[in-house]
Amino acid sequence: MNALTFTEEFASPVQAGRMFKALILDAPNLIPKLMPQAIKNVQLVEGNGGPGSIQEITVAEGDHIKHLKHRIDAIDKENLKYSYAVIEGDDLLEKVDSISHEIKFEPTENGGSKAKNVSKYHPKPGVDIKEDDFKAAREKAMGLFKVVEAYLVANPGAYA
């Protein structure tokens, strides 16, 4: 079966470079500070933080997912693009082999930015997946985007 693909676009009043720095480059430090009720920590378990590196995310108690592992596939600081794959994660990967994401930030005319996220869910052989199977995870990702955005709006000097 082919991958189930979702494309989502988000607008933000925050400059593209600041969003990229905060949400992508410094996420292992920033996200647990902003969302300790959701993310306990993010740590590098393999590599140097560049492509091929593996990050492990420990989720706060109360969520059905306890940990995730991301493999960083590409970081393009000049073009504000980031690609990674979720390669491990409790029951999140019960129906899929992996979930790949490509995120790109672009400046907008008003000084803000737009982000485009393409997610591909690669099903396990013989498994039928539907959009509703991953709706909650996609909503959590949007919530994370909004929390970082709110932090950057409230702290205009951060990640400048």
DSSP file with accessible surface (Angstrom, degrees, kcal/mol):
  #  RESIDUE AA STRUCTURE BP1 BP2  ACC     N-H-->O    O-->H-N    N-H-->O    O-->H-N    TCO  KAPPA ALPHA  PHI   PSI    X-CA   Y-CA   Z-CA
    1    1 A M              0   0  146      0, 0.0     3,-0.1     0, 0.0   126,-0.1   0.000 360.0 360.0 360.0 144.6    0.0    0.0    0.0
    2    2 A N        -     0   0  145      1,-0.1   119,-0.0   120,-0.1     2,-0.0  -0.318 360.0 -87.0 -73.2 161.4    1.1    3.5   -0.7
    3    3 A A        -     0   0   34    119,-0.1     2,-0.6     1,-0.1   119,-0.2  -0.334  35.1-122.3 -67.0 146.3    1.9    6.0    2.0
    4    4 A L  E     -A  121   0A  46    117,-2.4   117,-3.0    -3,-0.1     2,-0.4  -0.839  36.1-158.8 -88.3 120.8   -0.9    8.1    3.4
    5    5 A T  E     -A  120   0A  68     -2,-0.6     2,-0.4   115,-0.2   115,-0.2  -0.894  15.7-174.7-113.9 135.4    0.2   11.7    2.8
    6    6 A F  E     -A  119   0A  16    113,-2.7   113,-2.9    -2,-0.4     2,-0.5  -0.987   5.4-165.1-123.8 136.3   -0.9   14.9    4.6
    7    7 A T  E     +A  118   0A  80     -2,-0.4     2,-0.4   111,-0.2   111,-0.2  -0.990  13.1 177.7-121.6 123.9    0.1   18.4    3.7
    8    8 A E  E     -A  117   0A  41    109,-2.7   109,-3.1    -2,-0.5     2,-0.4  -0.973  11.7-160.9-127.3 142.2   -0.6   21.1    6.2
    9    9 A E  E     -A  116   0A 117     -2,-0.4     2,-0.4   107,-0.2   107,-0.2  -0.969   6.6-170.9-123.7 140.8    0.2   24.8    6.0
   10   10 A F  E     -A  115   0A  35    105,-2.6   105,-3.0    -2,-0.4     2,-0.3  -0.992  10.9-148.4-131.0 138.1    0.4   27.2    8.9
   11   11 A A  E     -A  114   0A  74     -2,-0.4   103,-0.2   103,-0.2    -2,-0.0  -0.791  19.1-178.6-102.6 148.2    0.8   31.0    9.0
   12   12 A S  E     -A  113   0A   7    101,-2.8   101,-2.8    -2,-0.3    96,-0.1  -0.998  35.9-138.7-144.8 146.1    2.6   32.7   11.8
   13   13 A P  S    S+     0   0   88      0, 0.0     2,-0.3     0, 0.0   101,-0.1   0.578  82.1  96.4 -76.8  -6.6    3.4   36.3   12.7
   14   14 A V  S    S-     0   0    4     99,-0.1    -2,-0.1     1,-0.1    97,-0.1  -0.644  88.3-100.2 -88.0 139.5    6.9   35.2   13.7
   15   15 A Q     >  -     0   0  112     -2,-0.3     4,-2.2     1,-0.1    98,-0.2  -0.211  29.3-120.2 -56.3 146.1    9.8   35.5   11.3
   16   16 A A  H  > S+     0   0    4     96,-0.7     4,-2.5     1,-0.2     5,-0.2   0.887 110.4  51.9 -58.4 -45.2   10.7   32.2    9.5
   17   17 A G  H  > S+     0   0   29      1,-0.2     4,-2.5     2,-0.2    -1,-0.2   0.885 109.8  49.1 -62.7 -39.1   14.2   32.1   10.8
   18   18 A R  H  > S+     0   0   23     -3,-0.2     4,-2.5     2,-0.2     5,-0.3   0.910 111.4  49.1 -66.8 -43.0   13.1   32.5   14.4
   19   19 A M  H  X S+     0   0    0     -4,-2.2     4,-3.0     2,-0.2     5,-0.5   0.932 112.4  49.1 -61.3 -43.0   10.5   29.7   14.0
   20   20 A F  H  X>S+     0   0    4     -4,-2.5     4,-2.0     1,-0.2     5,-1.9   0.934 112.5  47.1 -63.3 -46.0   13.1   27.4   12.5
   21   21 A K  I  <>S+     0   0   87     -4,-2.5     5,-2.5     3,-0.2    -1,-0.2   0.925 121.2  36.2 -61.2 -46.8   15.7   28.1   15.2
   22   22 A A  I  <5S+     0   0    0     -4,-2.5     8,-0.2     3,-0.2     9,-0.2   0.953 124.7  36.8 -73.7 -51.0   13.2   27.6   18.0
   23   23 A L  I  <5S+     0   0   24     -4,-3.0    -3,-0.2    -5,-0.3    -2,-0.2   0.784 134.6  17.0 -78.3 -25.8   11.0   24.8   16.7
   24   24 A I  I ><5S+     0   0   16     -4,-2.0     3,-0.6    -5,-0.5    -3,-0.2   0.819 127.2  37.3-111.4 -63.5   13.7   22.8   14.9
   25   25 A L  I 3 <S+     0   0   69     -5,-1.9    -3,-0.2     1,-0.2    -4,-0.2   0.872 130.1  27.3 -67.8 -38.6   17.3   23.7   15.9
   26   26 A D  T >><S+     0   0   41     -5,-2.5     4,-2.9    -6,-0.3     3,-1.3   0.260  84.7 114.8-108.2  14.5   16.7   24.2   19.7
   27   27 A A  H <>  +     0   0   20     -3,-0.6     4,-1.9     1,-0.3    -1,-0.1   0.871  69.7  61.3 -53.6 -40.9   13.7   22.0   20.1
   28   28 A P  H 34 S+     0   0   32      0, 0.0    14,-0.5     0, 0.0    -1,-0.3   0.842 117.7  30.7 -59.7 -28.2   15.5   19.5   22.4
   29   29 A N  H <> S+     0   0   93     -3,-1.3     4,-0.8     2,-0.1    -2,-0.2   0.867 124.9  42.4 -91.4 -44.1   16.0   22.3   24.9
   30   30 A L  H  X S+     0   0    6     -4,-2.9     4,-2.4    -8,-0.2     3,-0.4   0.917 105.2  57.9 -75.7 -45.3   13.0   24.5   24.3
   31   31 A I  H  X S+     0   0   11     -4,-1.9     4,-2.8    -5,-0.3     8,-0.2   0.916 105.5  48.5 -60.7 -47.1   10.1   22.1   24.0
   32   32 A P  H  4 S+     0   0   21      0, 0.0    -1,-0.2     0, 0.0    -2,-0.2   0.856 113.6  50.0 -62.7 -28.3   10.5   20.4   27.4
   33   33 A K  H  < S+     0   0  159     -4,-0.8    -2,-0.2    -3,-0.4    -3,-0.1   0.896 117.4  38.4 -72.9 -40.7   10.7   23.8   29.0
   34   34 A L  H  < S+     0   0   43     -4,-2.4    -1,-0.2     1,-0.2    -3,-0.2   0.781 130.8  27.6 -79.9 -28.8    7.6   25.1   27.3
   35   35 A M    >X  +     0   0   24     -4,-2.8     4,-3.0    -5,-0.3     3,-2.1  -0.367  63.8 149.4-132.4  56.0    5.6   21.9   27.6
   36   36 A P  T 34 S+     0   0   80      0, 0.0    -1,-0.1     0, 0.0    -3,-0.1   0.783  75.0  62.9 -63.9 -22.0    6.8   19.9   30.6
   37   37 A Q  T 34 S+     0   0  134      1,-0.1     3,-0.1    -3,-0.1    -2,-0.1   0.679 118.8  25.7 -72.7 -15.4    3.3   18.5   31.0
   38   38 A A  T <4 S+     0   0   30     -3,-2.1    22,-2.4     1,-0.3     2,-0.5   0.755 125.2  38.0-114.7 -41.5    3.7   16.8   27.6
   39   39 A I  E  <  -B   59   0A  31     -4,-3.0    -1,-0.3    20,-0.3    20,-0.2  -0.963  51.1-174.8-122.7 118.8    7.4   16.3   26.9
   40   40 A K  E     -     0   0A 106     18,-2.5     2,-0.3    -2,-0.5    19,-0.2   0.941  68.9 -29.8 -73.9 -51.3    9.8   15.2   29.7
   41   41 A N  E     -B   58   0A  63     17,-1.3    17,-2.7     2,-0.0     2,-0.4  -0.992  42.0-142.8-162.0 163.9   12.9   15.4   27.6
   42   42 A V  E     +B   57   0A  23    -14,-0.5     2,-0.4    -2,-0.3    15,-0.2  -0.995  30.3 176.4-130.9 122.4   14.5   15.2   24.2
   43   43 A Q  E     -B   56   0A  94     13,-2.5    13,-3.1    -2,-0.4     2,-0.5  -0.975  33.7-118.9-134.2 147.6   18.0   13.7   24.0
   44   44 A L  E     +B   55   0A  80     -2,-0.4    11,-0.2    11,-0.2     3,-0.1  -0.704  31.6 172.0 -79.1 121.7   20.4   12.7   21.3
   45   45 A V  E     +     0   0A  61      9,-2.7     2,-0.3    -2,-0.5    10,-0.2   0.549  66.5  20.7-110.0 -10.2   21.0    9.0   21.5
   46   46 A E  E    S+B   54   0A 122      8,-1.3     8,-2.1     0, 0.0     3,-0.4  -0.960 106.3   5.8-158.1 136.9   23.1    8.5   18.3
   47   47 A G  S    S-     0   0   56     -2,-0.3     5,-0.1     6,-0.2    -3,-0.0  -0.306  87.1 -71.3  90.3-169.1   25.1   10.8   16.1
   48   48 A N  S    S-     0   0  139      3,-0.2    -1,-0.2    -2,-0.1     4,-0.0   0.190  75.6 -86.4-113.2  11.0   26.0   14.5   16.4
   49   49 A G  S    S+     0   0   28      1,-0.4     3,-0.1    -3,-0.4    -2,-0.1   0.300 100.3 101.2  99.5  -8.6   22.7   16.2   15.8
   50   50 A G  S >  S-     0   0   16      1,-0.2     3,-2.3    23,-0.0    -1,-0.4  -0.228  87.8 -39.6 -93.4-170.9   23.0   16.2   12.0
   51   51 A P  T 3  S+     0   0   87      0, 0.0    22,-0.2     0, 0.0    -1,-0.2  -0.196 129.8  28.1 -53.2 137.5   21.5   13.9    9.4
   52   52 A G  T 3  S+     0   0   43     20,-4.0    21,-0.1     1,-0.3     2,-0.0   0.181  91.4 128.9  93.1 -14.5   21.5   10.3   10.5
   53   53 A S    <   -     0   0    1     -3,-2.3    19,-2.7    19,-0.2     2,-0.5  -0.353  51.2-138.4 -71.9 154.7   21.3   11.2   14.2
   54   54 A I  E     -BC  46  71A  15     -8,-2.1    -9,-2.7    17,-0.2    -8,-1.3  -0.962  13.7-166.0-118.3 128.9   18.6    9.7   16.4
   55   55 A Q  E     -BC  44  70A  26     15,-2.8    15,-2.8    -2,-0.5     2,-0.5  -0.927   8.3-150.6-110.6 139.1   16.7   11.7   19.0
   56   56 A E  E     -BC  43  69A  43    -13,-3.1   -13,-2.5    -2,-0.4     2,-0.5  -0.945   7.7-160.1-110.5 128.8   14.6   10.0   21.8
   57   57 A I  E     -BC  42  68A  13     11,-2.9    11,-2.1    -2,-0.5     2,-0.6  -0.930   3.8-155.1-109.3 122.8   11.6   11.9   23.1
   58   58 A T  E     -BC  41  67A  38    -17,-2.7   -18,-2.5    -2,-0.5   -17,-1.3  -0.897  15.2-145.0-100.2 121.5   10.3   10.9   26.5
   59   59 A V  E     -B   39   0A  13      7,-2.4   -20,-0.3    -2,-0.6     3,-0.1  -0.598  22.0-103.6 -88.5 145.3    6.6   11.8   26.8
   60   60 A A    >   -     0   0   10    -22,-2.4     3,-1.2    -2,-0.2    -1,-0.1  -0.210  49.5 -82.5 -64.7 157.0    5.1   12.9   30.2
   61   61 A E  T 3  S+     0   0  161      1,-0.2    -1,-0.1     3,-0.0     3,-0.1  -0.182 109.9  45.1 -59.2 150.1    3.1   10.5   32.2
   62   62 A G  T 3  S+     0   0   78      1,-0.4     2,-0.3    -3,-0.1    -1,-0.2   0.157  84.6 106.4 101.6 -18.9   -0.6   10.1   31.3
   63   63 A D  S <  S-     0   0   35     -3,-1.2    -1,-0.4     2,-0.2    -4,-0.0  -0.678  73.2-130.1 -90.3 149.7   -0.1    9.8   27.5
   64   64 A H  S    S+     0   0  112     -2,-0.3     2,-0.5    -3,-0.1    27,-0.4   0.731  96.8  69.2 -72.2 -19.0   -0.6    6.5   25.8
   65   65 A I        +     0   0   16      1,-0.1    -2,-0.2    25,-0.1     3,-0.1  -0.873  59.7 179.5 -98.8 127.6    2.8    7.0   24.1
   66   66 A K        +     0   0  104     -2,-0.5    -7,-2.4     1,-0.3     2,-0.3   0.761  64.0   1.9 -98.2 -32.6    5.7    6.9   26.5
   67   67 A H  E     -C   58   0A  39     -9,-0.2     2,-0.3     2,-0.0    -1,-0.3  -0.994  54.4-164.3-154.4 157.2    8.6    7.5   24.0
   68   68 A L  E     -C   57   0A  29    -11,-2.1   -11,-2.9    -2,-0.3     2,-0.4  -0.969  10.7-147.9-134.8 153.2    9.4    8.2   20.4
   69   69 A K  E     -CD  56  88A  51     19,-2.6    18,-2.6    -2,-0.3    19,-1.2  -0.996  13.1-165.6-124.1 131.0   12.6    8.0   18.4
   70   70 A H  E     -CD  55  86A  28    -15,-2.8   -15,-2.8    -2,-0.4     2,-0.5  -0.935   9.5-151.6-111.2 138.8   13.2   10.4   15.5
   71   71 A R  E     -CD  54  85A  89     14,-2.9    14,-2.2    -2,-0.4     2,-0.6  -0.946  19.6-134.3-105.9 123.8   15.9   10.0   12.8
   72   72 A I  E     + D   0  84A   3    -19,-2.7   -20,-4.0    -2,-0.5    12,-0.3  -0.681  27.5 175.5 -77.8 122.3   17.0   13.3   11.4
   73   73 A D  E     -     0   0A  61     10,-2.4     2,-0.3    -2,-0.6    11,-0.2   0.805  61.9  -4.1 -97.9 -36.9   17.2   12.9    7.6
   74   74 A A  E     - D   0  83A  42      9,-1.9     9,-2.7   -24,-0.1     2,-0.4  -0.970  47.2-168.3-159.1 142.4   18.1   16.5    6.6
   75   75 A I  E     - D   0  82A  48     -2,-0.3     2,-0.6     7,-0.2     7,-0.2  -0.971   8.1-179.8-131.9 116.4   18.7   19.9    8.0
   76   76 A D  E  >> + D   0  81A  54      5,-3.2     5,-2.1    -2,-0.4     4,-0.7  -0.856   2.8 176.7-118.4  92.8   19.0   22.8    5.6
   77   77 A K  T  45S+     0   0  140     -2,-0.6     3,-0.2     1,-0.2    -1,-0.1   0.828  78.9  55.1 -66.8 -33.4   19.6   25.9    7.6
   78   78 A E  T  45S+     0   0  172      1,-0.2    -1,-0.2     2,-0.1    -2,-0.0   0.907 119.4  30.8 -67.7 -42.1   19.9   28.2    4.6
   79   79 A N  T  45S-     0   0   76      2,-0.1    26,-0.2    27,-0.0    -1,-0.2   0.324 107.1-122.1-100.2   6.2   16.5   27.2    3.1
   80   80 A L  T  <5 +     0   0   31     -4,-0.7    25,-2.3     1,-0.2     2,-0.4   0.888  62.4 142.7  55.5  47.4   14.9   26.6    6.5
   81   81 A K  E   < -DE  76 104A  69     -5,-2.1    -5,-3.2    23,-0.2     2,-0.4  -0.925  26.5-179.0-119.9 145.5   14.0   22.9    5.7
   82   82 A Y  E     -DE  75 103A  15     21,-2.5    21,-3.2    -2,-0.4     2,-0.4  -0.996   4.3-171.4-145.3 133.2   14.0   20.0    8.0
   83   83 A S  E     +DE  74 102A  19     -9,-2.7   -10,-2.4    -2,-0.4    -9,-1.9  -0.990  15.4 155.2-127.5 137.3   13.2   16.3    7.4
   84   84 A Y  E     -DE  72 101A  37     17,-2.1    17,-3.1    -2,-0.4     2,-0.4  -0.967  27.0-139.4-151.3 164.5   12.9   13.5    9.9
   85   85 A A  E     -DE  71 100A   1    -14,-2.2   -14,-2.9    -2,-0.3     2,-0.7  -0.991  16.6-131.8-129.8 137.2   11.2   10.2   10.4
   86   86 A V  E     +DE  70  99A   6     13,-3.2    13,-1.5    -2,-0.4   -16,-0.2  -0.810  34.4 168.6 -81.3 117.0    9.5    8.7   13.5
   87   87 A I  E     +     0   0A  58    -18,-2.6     2,-0.3    -2,-0.7   -17,-0.2   0.519  59.5  22.7-112.9  -9.7   11.1    5.3   13.6
   88   88 A E  E     +D   69   0A  80    -19,-1.2   -19,-2.6     1,-0.0    -1,-0.3  -0.980  60.1 139.4-154.9 144.8   10.0    4.0   17.0
   89   89 A G    >>  -     0   0    3      1,-0.3     3,-1.8    -2,-0.3     4,-0.9   0.040  53.8-101.8 170.1  77.5    7.2    4.9   19.4
   90   90 A D  G >4 S-     0   0   66      1,-0.3     3,-0.9     2,-0.2    -1,-0.3   0.062  99.1 -16.0  38.6-133.3    5.0    2.6   21.5
   91   91 A D  G >4 S+     0   0   71    -27,-0.4     3,-1.7     1,-0.2     4,-0.3   0.566 119.7  86.1 -81.6  -3.9    1.7    2.0   19.8
   92   92 A L  G <4 S+     0   0   27     -3,-1.8     3,-0.4     1,-0.3    -1,-0.2   0.891  95.7  42.9 -59.5 -35.8    2.0    5.0   17.5
   93   93 A L  G << S+     0   0   16     -4,-0.9    -1,-0.3    -3,-0.9    -2,-0.1   0.108  80.4 109.8 -99.6  24.8    3.8    2.7   15.1
   94   94 A E  S <  S+     0   0  129     -3,-1.7    -1,-0.2    -5,-0.2    -2,-0.1   0.881  92.5  25.9 -64.1 -36.8    1.5   -0.3   15.5
   95   95 A K  S    S+     0   0   72     -3,-0.4    29,-2.3    -4,-0.3     2,-0.3   0.541 121.5  54.2-105.2 -11.8    0.1    0.2   12.0
   96   96 A V  E     - F   0 123A   0     27,-0.3     3,-0.1    -4,-0.2    25,-0.0  -0.918  62.1-144.3-127.9 153.3    3.0    1.8   10.2
   97   97 A D  E    S-     0   0A  92     25,-2.9     2,-0.3    -2,-0.3    -1,-0.1   0.855  85.3 -20.3 -77.3 -38.4    6.7    1.1    9.7
   98   98 A S  E     - F   0 122A  30     24,-1.0    24,-2.5     2,-0.0     2,-0.4  -0.979  51.6-134.7-161.8 166.1    7.6    4.8    9.9
   99   99 A I  E     -EF  86 121A   4    -13,-1.5   -13,-3.2    -2,-0.3     2,-0.4  -0.993  23.4-160.8-129.6 120.2    6.3    8.3    9.6
  100  100 A S  E     -EF  85 120A  31     20,-2.7    20,-2.9    -2,-0.4     2,-0.4  -0.825   6.0-169.4-105.8 145.9    8.3   10.8    7.6
  101  101 A H  E     -EF  84 119A  21    -17,-3.1   -17,-2.1    -2,-0.4     2,-0.4  -0.991  11.2-170.7-132.3 140.2    8.0   14.6    7.9
  102  102 A E  E     -EF  83 118A  88     16,-2.0    16,-2.5    -2,-0.4     2,-0.4  -0.990  12.7-173.0-129.8 121.8    9.4   17.4    5.8
  103  103 A I  E     -EF  82 117A  22    -21,-3.2   -21,-2.5    -2,-0.4     2,-0.4  -0.947   4.0-177.8-117.7 134.2    8.9   20.9    7.2
  104  104 A K  E     -EF  81 116A  56     12,-2.2    12,-2.4    -2,-0.4     2,-0.4  -0.999  10.0-157.5-133.8 132.3    9.8   24.1    5.4
  105  105 A F  E     - F   0 115A   2    -25,-2.3    10,-0.2    -2,-0.4    -2,-0.0  -0.892  12.8-177.5-106.4 139.5    9.5   27.7    6.7
  106  106 A E  E     - F   0 114A  73      8,-2.7     8,-2.5    -2,-0.4     2,-0.1  -0.990  27.3-113.3-135.0 143.8    9.2   30.6    4.3
  107  107 A P  E     - F   0 113A  99      0, 0.0     2,-0.3     0, 0.0     6,-0.3  -0.399  28.7-146.6 -70.3 152.4    9.0   34.4    5.0
  108  108 A T    >   -     0   0   44      4,-1.8     3,-1.8   -96,-0.1   -92,-0.1  -0.778  26.9-106.5-114.4 165.0    5.8   36.2    4.2
  109  109 A E  T 3  S+     0   0  211     -2,-0.3    -1,-0.0     1,-0.3     4,-0.0   0.780 116.4  59.8 -61.7 -27.7    5.4   39.8    3.0
  110  110 A N  T 3  S-     0   0  132      1,-0.1    -1,-0.3     3,-0.0     3,-0.1   0.349 122.7-100.1 -86.0   7.7    4.1   40.9    6.4
  111  111 A G  S <  S+     0   0   42     -3,-1.8    -2,-0.1     1,-0.2    -1,-0.1   0.383  95.5  97.2  90.7  -3.9    7.3   39.9    8.2
  112  112 A G        -     0   0    2    -97,-0.1    -4,-1.8     1,-0.1   -96,-0.7   0.128  66.2-120.0 -92.3-147.4    5.9   36.7    9.5
  113  113 A S  E     -AF  12 107A   1   -101,-2.8  -101,-2.8    -6,-0.3     2,-0.4  -0.961   5.0-140.2-152.5 165.8    6.2   33.2    8.0
  114  114 A K  E     -AF  11 106A  84     -8,-2.5    -8,-2.7    -2,-0.3     2,-0.4  -0.983  16.9-155.8-129.3 145.1    4.4   30.3    6.7
  115  115 A A  E     -AF  10 105A   4   -105,-3.0  -105,-2.6    -2,-0.4     2,-0.5  -0.960   2.0-161.7-119.9 140.3    5.3   26.7    7.4
  116  116 A K  E     -AF   9 104A 100    -12,-2.4   -12,-2.2    -2,-0.4     2,-0.5  -0.992   7.3-170.8-121.9 126.1    4.5   23.7    5.2
  117  117 A N  E     -AF   8 103A  17   -109,-3.1  -109,-2.7    -2,-0.5     2,-0.6  -0.981   5.0-168.7-120.4 122.6    4.6   20.2    6.7
  118  118 A V  E     -AF   7 102A  33    -16,-2.5   -16,-2.0    -2,-0.5     2,-0.4  -0.963  10.4-171.9-110.4 118.8    4.3   17.1    4.5
  119  119 A S  E     -AF   6 101A   1   -113,-2.9  -113,-2.7    -2,-0.6     2,-0.5  -0.938   5.9-166.5-113.2 134.5    3.8   13.9    6.5
  120  120 A K  E     -AF   5 100A  91    -20,-2.9   -20,-2.7    -2,-0.4     2,-0.7  -0.983   6.2-158.2-124.3 121.9    3.9   10.5    5.0
  121  121 A Y  E     -AF   4  99A   7   -117,-3.0  -117,-2.4    -2,-0.5   -22,-0.2  -0.887   9.0-156.5-100.0 115.0    2.6    7.5    7.0
  122  122 A H  E     - F   0  98A  63    -24,-2.5   -25,-2.9    -2,-0.7   -24,-1.0  -0.823  16.8-141.5 -97.9 105.8    4.2    4.3    5.6
  123  123 A P  E     - F   0  96A  15      0, 0.0   -27,-0.3     0, 0.0     3,-0.1  -0.253  15.4-110.0 -70.5 152.6    1.9    1.3    6.5
  124  124 A K    >   -     0   0   77    -29,-2.3     3,-2.2     1,-0.1   -30,-0.0  -0.439  57.3 -74.6 -69.7 153.9    3.1   -2.1    7.5
  125  125 A P  T 3  S+     0   0  117      0, 0.0    -1,-0.1     0, 0.0     3,-0.1  -0.246 119.0   8.8 -54.5 131.3    2.4   -4.8    4.9
  126  126 A G  T 3  S+     0   0   92      1,-0.2     2,-0.5    -3,-0.1    -2,-0.0   0.466  98.6 123.3  80.0   2.0   -1.3   -5.8    4.8
  127  127 A V    <   -     0   0   43     -3,-2.2     2,-0.6   -32,-0.1    -1,-0.2  -0.835  51.0-149.1-102.4 131.5   -2.4   -3.0    7.1
  128  128 A D        -     0   0   94     -2,-0.5     2,-0.3    -3,-0.1    -4,-0.0  -0.861  18.5-167.9 -96.7 122.9   -5.0   -0.5    6.0
  129  129 A I        -     0   0    7     -2,-0.6     2,-0.3    -8,-0.1     3,-0.0  -0.859   3.8-163.6-114.0 151.8   -4.6    2.9    7.5
  130  130 A K    >   -     0   0  118     -2,-0.3     3,-1.4     1,-0.1     4,-0.4  -0.891  34.8-108.1-129.4 160.6   -7.0    5.9    7.6
  131  131 A E  G >  S+     0   0  104     -2,-0.3     3,-1.8     1,-0.3     4,-0.4   0.878 116.2  60.1 -55.5 -41.3   -6.7    9.6    8.3
  132  132 A D  G >  S+     0   0  125      1,-0.3     3,-0.7     2,-0.2     4,-0.4   0.753  89.4  72.2 -63.4 -22.4   -8.5    9.2   11.6
  133  133 A D  G <  S+     0   0   60     -3,-1.4    -1,-0.3     1,-0.2    -2,-0.2   0.761 112.0  27.4 -62.1 -23.2   -5.8    6.8   12.9
  134  134 A F  G <> S+     0   0    9     -3,-1.8     4,-2.1    -4,-0.4    -1,-0.2   0.264  87.2 107.1-125.6  11.5   -3.4    9.7   13.2
  135  135 A K  H <> S+     0   0  105     -3,-0.7     4,-2.3    -4,-0.4     5,-0.2   0.917  81.1  50.1 -60.7 -44.9   -5.7   12.7   13.8
  136  136 A A  H  > S+     0   0   58     -4,-0.4     4,-2.2     1,-0.2    -1,-0.2   0.914 110.2  50.2 -63.6 -41.2   -4.8   13.1   17.5
  137  137 A A  H  > S+     0   0   36      1,-0.2     4,-1.9     2,-0.2    -1,-0.2   0.905 111.0  49.1 -64.7 -39.5   -1.0   13.0   16.8
  138  138 A R  H  X S+     0   0   35     -4,-2.1     4,-1.9     1,-0.2    -1,-0.2   0.885 109.6  51.9 -68.3 -36.3   -1.4   15.7   14.1
  139  139 A E  H  X S+     0   0  114     -4,-2.3     4,-2.1     2,-0.2    -2,-0.2   0.892 108.1  52.0 -66.2 -37.9   -3.5   17.9   16.4
  140  140 A K  H  X S+     0   0  106     -4,-2.2     4,-2.3     2,-0.2    -2,-0.2   0.899 107.4  52.6 -64.4 -39.4   -0.7   17.6   19.1
  141  141 A A  H  X S+     0   0   54     -4,-1.9     4,-2.2     2,-0.2    -2,-0.2   0.912 109.1  49.1 -63.1 -40.6    1.9   18.7   16.5
  142  142 A M  H  X S+     0   0   56     -4,-1.9     4,-2.3     1,-0.2    -1,-0.2   0.902 108.8  53.6 -66.0 -37.6   -0.2   21.7   15.7
  143  143 A G  H  X S+     0   0   32     -4,-2.1     4,-2.2     2,-0.2    -2,-0.2   0.913 107.3  51.3 -62.3 -40.8   -0.5   22.5   19.4
  144  144 A L  H  X S+     0   0   50     -4,-2.3     4,-2.4     2,-0.2     5,-0.3   0.931 108.2  51.6 -61.0 -46.0    3.3   22.4   19.8
  145  145 A F  H  X S+     0   0    9     -4,-2.2     4,-2.5     1,-0.2    -2,-0.2   0.932 111.0  48.3 -55.4 -46.1    3.6   24.8   16.8
  146  146 A K  H  X S+     0   0   85     -4,-2.3     4,-2.5     2,-0.2    -1,-0.2   0.859 109.3  52.4 -68.0 -35.7    1.2   27.2   18.5
  147  147 A V  H  X S+     0   0   51     -4,-2.2     4,-2.1     2,-0.2    -1,-0.2   0.937 112.5  44.8 -65.7 -45.0    3.0   27.0   21.9
  148  148 A V  H  X S+     0   0    0     -4,-2.4     4,-2.5     2,-0.2    -2,-0.2   0.933 112.9  51.8 -65.1 -42.3    6.3   27.8   20.4
  149  149 A E  H  X S+     0   0   24     -4,-2.5     4,-2.5    -5,-0.3     5,-0.2   0.939 109.3  49.4 -58.7 -47.3    4.8   30.6   18.3
  150  150 A A  H  X S+     0   0   58     -4,-2.5     4,-2.4     1,-0.2    -1,-0.2   0.899 110.3  51.6 -61.0 -40.1    3.2   32.1   21.5
  151  151 A Y  H  X S+     0   0   70     -4,-2.1     4,-1.3     1,-0.2    -1,-0.2   0.926 111.3  46.9 -61.8 -44.8    6.5   32.0   23.3
  152  152 A L  H  < S+     0   0    0     -4,-2.5    -2,-0.2     2,-0.2     6,-0.2   0.874 111.4  50.7 -68.8 -36.3    8.3   33.8   20.4
  153  153 A V  H  < S+     0   0   85     -4,-2.5    -1,-0.2     1,-0.2    -2,-0.2   0.924 113.6  45.7 -64.7 -42.8    5.6   36.5   20.2
  154  154 A A  H  < S+     0   0   73     -4,-2.4    -1,-0.2     1,-0.3    -2,-0.2   0.713 119.7  42.3 -72.5 -20.2    5.8   37.1   23.9
  155  155 A N    ><  +     0   0   67     -4,-1.3     3,-1.9    -5,-0.2    -1,-0.3  -0.684  67.5 175.8-128.2  75.5    9.7   37.1   23.8
  156  156 A P  T 3  S+     0   0   96      0, 0.0    -1,-0.1     0, 0.0    -2,-0.1   0.710  79.1  54.0 -61.1 -18.8   10.6   39.1   20.6
  157  157 A G  T >  S+     0   0   64      3,-0.1     3,-1.3     2,-0.1     2,-0.2   0.634  83.2 107.4 -87.8 -12.3   14.3   38.9   21.4
  158  158 A A  T <  S-     0   0   20     -3,-1.9  -136,-0.1     1,-0.3    -3,-0.1  -0.457  95.3  -4.3 -72.3 131.6   14.4   35.1   21.6
  159  159 A Y  T 3         0   0   53     -2,-0.2    -1,-0.3     1,-0.2  -138,-0.2   0.720 360.0 360.0  60.4  26.9   16.0   33.3   18.7
  160  160 A A    <         0   0   88     -3,-1.3    -1,-0.2  -139,-0.1    -3,-0.1  -0.346 360.0 360.0 -77.8 360.0   16.5   36.6   16.9
